[in-house]
């Protein structure tokens, strides 16, 4: 099982603004739909449909994650469109949709996620080690560090979306 070590920051600006002023260099952009098939406090299983905005290429993934916070175990692999559709339809859920702009800041790969159903944009940076993550000094435009704040986790945001959509 691989380790995902990342820090997340709350942005109050749109990716387009940061690109226009040269604070962030855009490499690619994807439209992502993600649905959780099962989740609890320690584990999650999700599927994603990712569409590359520039090429139109479509990818589908199935992911298992374990743990919370900055460092988690992760297994992710590609699945066919048919398997994705079957799992997505069986879930009966509303997918969480976001636009992910991947680029570079100061030698780091940064993912800016803009959630379409919410007024929320976050920056994510992945690291090779916990030490590198802890030593990272973010620029001012990254905003508040929300790496350990559960209310900003994708699974919490997705669960809130389900409750709002299904009137629970």
C-alpha positions in Angstrom: 0.0 0.0 0.0 1.4 3.4 -0.9 1.5 6.4 1.3 -0.2 9.7 0.5 1.4 12.6 2.3 -0.2 15.9 1.6 -1.0 19.3 3.0 -4.1 21.2 2.1 -4.7 25.0 2.2 -7.9 27.1 1.9 -7.8 29.5 -1.0 -9.8 32.6 -1.2 -8.8 33.3 -4.9 -9.7 31.5 -8.1 -7.0 29.6 -10.0 -7.4 31.9 -13.0 -6.4 34.9 -11.0 -3.2 33.2 -9.7 -2.3 32.1 -13.2 -2.9 35.5 -14.7 -0.6 37.2 -12.2 2.1 34.6 -12.5 1.9 33.2 -9.0 1.0 29.8 -10.3 2.1 28.1 -13.6 -0.7 25.9 -15.0 0.2 22.5 -16.5 -3.1 20.7 -16.9 -6.7 20.8 -15.9 -9.2 18.0 -15.2 -13.0 17.9 -14.5 -13.4 15.3 -11.7 -16.5 13.5 -10.5 -16.0 11.4 -7.4 -18.4 9.2 -5.5 -17.8 7.3 -2.2 -18.9 3.7 -2.2 -18.2 3.2 1.5 -16.6 5.2 4.2 -16.1 5.4 8.0 -13.8 7.4 10.2 -10.6 5.4 9.2 -11.3 4.1 5.7 -12.8 5.1 2.4 -13.5 3.5 -1.0 -14.3 5.8 -3.9 -14.6 5.9 -7.7 -13.6 8.8 -9.9 -14.2 9.9 -13.5 -11.5 12.3 -14.7 -11.7 14.3 -17.9 -8.6 16.1 -19.2 -9.9 19.6 -20.2 -7.1 20.0 -22.9 -7.3 16.6 -24.6 -10.7 15.3 -23.7 -9.1 12.0 -22.5 -11.2 10.2 -19.9 -9.9 8.0 -17.0 -11.7 6.1 -14.3 -10.2 5.1 -11.0 -11.0 3.1 -7.9 -9.3 4.1 -4.7 -9.0 2.8 -1.2 -7.6 5.1 1.6 -6.9 4.4 5.2 -6.2 6.9 7.9 -6.8 10.7 8.5 -4.8 13.9 8.3 -1.6 14.6 6.5 -0.4 11.0 5.9 -2.6 8.1 4.8 -2.3 4.8 3.1 -3.6 4.7 -0.4 -4.2 2.2 -3.2 -5.5 3.6 -6.5 -5.9 1.8 -9.9 -7.6 2.4 -13.2 -10.9 0.7 -13.9 -13.0 0.6 -17.1 -15.8 3.1 -17.9 -18.3 0.2 -17.6 -17.1 -0.8 -14.1 -17.2 2.9 -13.0 -20.8 3.3 -14.3 -22.0 0.2 -12.5 -20.4 1.2 -9.2 -21.6 4.8 -9.6 -25.2 3.8 -10.5 -25.3 1.3 -7.6 -24.3 3.9 -5.1 -27.3 6.1 -5.9 -25.2 9.1 -4.8 -24.7 12.6 -6.2 -21.0 12.9 -7.3 -18.8 15.6 -5.8 -17.6 17.6 -8.8 -14.5 19.7 -8.9 -12.1 21.3 -11.4 -8.5 20.4 -10.6 -5.8 22.7 -12.0 -2.4 21.2 -11.6 0.6 23.3 -11.9 3.8 24.5 -10.3 4.8 27.0 -7.6 8.4 27.4 -6.6 9.4 23.9 -7.8 6.5 22.2 -6.1 3.6 20.5 -7.9 0.4 22.1 -6.6 -3.2 21.0 -7.3 -5.9 23.7 -7.0 -9.3 22.1 -6.6 -12.4 24.3 -7.2 -15.6 22.5 -6.0 -18.5 23.3 -8.3 -21.3 22.6 -5.8 -19.7 24.6 -3.1 -18.0 27.9 -2.7 -14.7 26.2 -1.9 -11.2 26.2 -3.5 -8.2 24.4 -1.9 -4.6 23.9 -2.7 -3.0 20.5 -2.2 0.7 19.7 -2.2 2.0 16.1 -2.0 5.3 15.2 -0.4 7.8 12.3 -0.3 8.1 12.3 3.5 6.3 13.6 6.6 9.4 15.6 7.4 9.2 17.4 4.0 5.5 18.1 4.5 6.1 19.6 8.0 9.1 21.7 6.8 7.1 23.2 3.8 6.6 26.9 4.0 3.5 27.9 2.0 3.1 31.3 0.2 0.6 33.8 1.6 -1.9 33.1 -1.2 -2.3 29.5 0.0 -4.3 30.7 3.0 -5.2 28.7 6.1 -3.6 25.3 6.5 -6.6 22.8 6.7 -4.6 19.6 6.4 -5.9 18.3 9.8 -9.4 19.9 9.7 -11.9 17.1 9.0 -14.6 19.5 7.9 -12.6 20.1 4.7 -11.9 16.4 3.9 -13.3 15.2 0.6 -15.4 12.5 2.3 -16.9 15.1 4.8 -17.7 17.5 1.9 -19.2 14.6 -0.1 -21.3 13.4 2.9 -22.6 17.0 3.4 -23.5 17.2 -0.3 -25.5 13.9 0.0 -27.4 15.2 3.0 -28.2 18.5 1.3 -29.3 16.9 -2.0 -31.3 14.1 -0.4 -32.8 16.4 2.3 -31.4 14.5 5.2 
